[in-house]
Amino acid sequence: MTTLADAAATDDFGRRIAAALGVFDAGLVVSLAGELGAGKTALARAVIQALGHRGHVVSPSYTLVEPYAFESRTLYHLDLYRLGDPEELEFLGVREIDTRRDWVFVEWAERGTGFLPGLDLEIEIAYAGRGRKAHASAYSDAGKRFLETLFETT
């Protein structure tokens, strides 16, 4: 459990995740879960910027998928809140993402059930007073290894 007292703490947590991704040897599919406004997009933005993206990081609320290319990998940020039918993901090329190499961060992953690759990790962000709490759960060996990497690099 990680306490996110304010926006700066969320950015710091994003930088820690990015540092762990930088030394992680595999792709990863991560669900960012939580209520509207809990900070899912803010956390994804912090990770993307900490990985070295210099442009604007947009919320994929309307495009559903935003790719961010880095040296040897791509981070795909998906926001499925407005997804009408999980089958729409087929037309967006989600199944073509190389999840053995690339990273996928998905908001509202439950709306893509059956068409998303299997989740490795879930980071749930919940309101806690004026701040937030983030809790990570691993669903695969890759997710477990990533959490070990995350805690070793922080």
C-alpha positions as CSV (number, residue, x, y, z in Angstrom):
1,M,0.0,0.0,0.0
2,T,1.4,3.4,-1.0
3,T,0.0,6.6,0.4
4,L,-0.5,9.4,-2.2
5,A,-1.0,12.5,-0.1
6,D,-1.2,14.9,-3.0
7,A,-0.4,15.3,-6.7
8,A,3.4,15.5,-6.0
9,A,3.2,12.1,-4.3
10,T,1.4,10.6,-7.3
11,D,4.1,12.0,-9.6
12,D,6.8,10.5,-7.3
13,F,5.0,7.1,-7.4
14,G,4.9,7.4,-11.2
15,R,8.6,8.1,-11.3
16,R,9.3,5.0,-9.1
17,I,7.2,2.9,-11.5
18,A,9.1,4.3,-14.5
19,A,12.4,3.5,-12.8
20,A,11.3,-0.1,-12.3
21,L,10.1,-0.3,-15.9
22,G,13.5,0.9,-17.0
23,V,15.2,-2.1,-15.6
24,F,12.4,-4.6,-16.1
25,D,13.2,-7.3,-18.7
26,A,9.6,-7.9,-20.0
27,G,6.4,-6.4,-21.2
28,L,3.7,-5.7,-18.7
29,V,-0.1,-5.3,-18.8
30,V,-1.3,-3.1,-15.9
31,S,-4.8,-2.2,-14.9
32,L,-5.2,1.2,-13.3
33,A,-8.4,0.9,-11.3
34,G,-10.3,3.3,-9.2
35,E,-13.3,5.7,-9.2
36,L,-13.6,8.6,-11.5
37,G,-11.1,11.3,-10.5
38,A,-9.1,9.0,-8.3
39,G,-5.9,9.7,-10.2
40,K,-5.5,6.9,-12.7
41,T,-4.7,9.2,-15.6
42,A,-2.4,11.4,-13.4
43,L,-0.4,8.3,-12.5
44,A,-0.1,7.1,-16.1
45,R,1.0,10.6,-17.1
46,A,3.7,10.7,-14.4
47,V,5.0,7.3,-15.6
48,I,5.0,8.4,-19.3
49,Q,6.8,11.6,-18.5
50,A,9.3,9.9,-16.2
51,L,10.1,7.5,-19.0
52,G,11.2,10.4,-21.0
53,H,8.3,11.6,-23.1
54,R,8.7,15.3,-23.7
55,G,5.4,16.2,-25.3
56,H,2.0,16.6,-23.9
57,V,0.5,13.4,-22.4
58,V,-3.2,13.3,-23.3
59,S,-5.9,11.3,-21.7
60,P,-7.1,8.6,-24.1
61,S,-10.7,9.1,-23.1
62,Y,-11.9,9.7,-26.6
63,T,-9.2,8.0,-28.7
64,L,-9.2,5.0,-26.3
65,V,-5.5,4.2,-27.1
66,E,-2.5,6.5,-27.0
67,P,0.9,5.0,-27.9
68,Y,4.2,6.5,-26.5
69,A,7.3,5.2,-28.2
70,F,10.6,5.0,-26.3
71,E,14.0,3.6,-27.3
72,S,13.1,-0.1,-27.6
73,R,9.6,-0.3,-26.3
74,T,6.2,1.4,-26.5
75,L,3.8,2.2,-23.7
76,Y,0.2,2.0,-24.7
77,H,-2.2,4.0,-22.5
78,L,-5.8,2.8,-22.8
79,D,-8.8,4.4,-21.3
80,L,-11.9,2.2,-21.8
81,Y,-14.4,4.3,-19.9
82,R,-16.2,5.3,-23.1
83,L,-15.9,1.9,-24.8
84,G,-19.3,0.9,-26.2
85,D,-18.5,-2.7,-26.7
86,P,-15.3,-4.7,-25.9
87,E,-15.2,-5.9,-29.6
88,E,-14.2,-2.3,-30.6
89,L,-10.8,-3.1,-29.2
90,E,-10.3,-5.5,-32.2
91,F,-10.5,-2.5,-34.6
92,L,-8.0,-0.6,-32.5
93,G,-5.4,-3.3,-32.9
94,V,-5.1,-4.1,-29.3
95,R,-4.5,-7.8,-30.0
96,E,-1.5,-6.8,-32.1
97,I,0.4,-5.2,-29.2
98,D,3.5,-7.2,-28.3
99,T,2.9,-7.6,-24.6
100,R,6.1,-9.7,-24.2
101,R,8.1,-6.5,-24.9
102,D,5.8,-3.5,-24.6
103,W,3.9,-2.0,-21.7
104,V,0.1,-1.5,-21.6
105,F,-1.6,0.7,-18.9
106,V,-5.4,0.3,-19.0
107,E,-8.0,2.4,-17.2
108,W,-11.4,0.7,-16.8
109,A,-9.9,-2.7,-17.9
110,E,-13.0,-4.6,-16.9
111,R,-14.8,-3.0,-19.9
112,G,-12.4,-4.8,-22.3
113,T,-12.9,-8.2,-20.9
114,G,-12.4,-10.9,-23.5
115,F,-10.5,-8.6,-25.8
116,L,-7.6,-7.3,-23.7
117,P,-4.4,-9.3,-23.1
118,G,-4.2,-10.9,-19.7
119,L,-3.4,-8.6,-16.8
120,D,-0.1,-8.9,-15.1
121,L,-0.7,-6.3,-12.4
122,E,-3.5,-4.1,-11.0
123,I,-2.8,-0.8,-9.3
124,E,-6.0,0.3,-7.5
125,I,-6.2,3.9,-6.4
126,A,-8.7,4.8,-3.8
127,Y,-9.7,8.0,-2.0
128,A,-8.3,8.3,1.5
129,G,-9.3,11.5,3.2
130,R,-7.8,14.4,1.1
131,G,-5.3,12.0,-0.5
132,R,-5.3,8.6,-2.1
133,K,-3.9,5.2,-1.4
134,A,-2.5,2.9,-4.1
135,H,-2.5,-0.9,-3.7
136,A,-0.8,-3.2,-6.2
137,S,-1.8,-6.8,-6.9
138,A,0.1,-9.2,-9.2
139,Y,-1.8,-11.6,-11.4
140,S,1.1,-13.3,-13.2
141,D,4.7,-14.2,-12.7
142,A,5.7,-11.1,-14.7
143,G,3.5,-9.0,-12.3
144,K,5.2,-10.5,-9.3
145,R,8.7,-9.9,-10.8
146,F,7.7,-6.3,-11.5
147,L,6.6,-5.7,-8.0
148,E,9.9,-7.1,-6.7
149,T,11.7,-4.8,-9.1
150,L,9.6,-1.9,-8.0
151,F,10.5,-2.4,-4.3
152,E,14.2,-3.1,-5.1
153,T,14.5,0.2,-7.0
154,T,12.8,2.4,-4.4
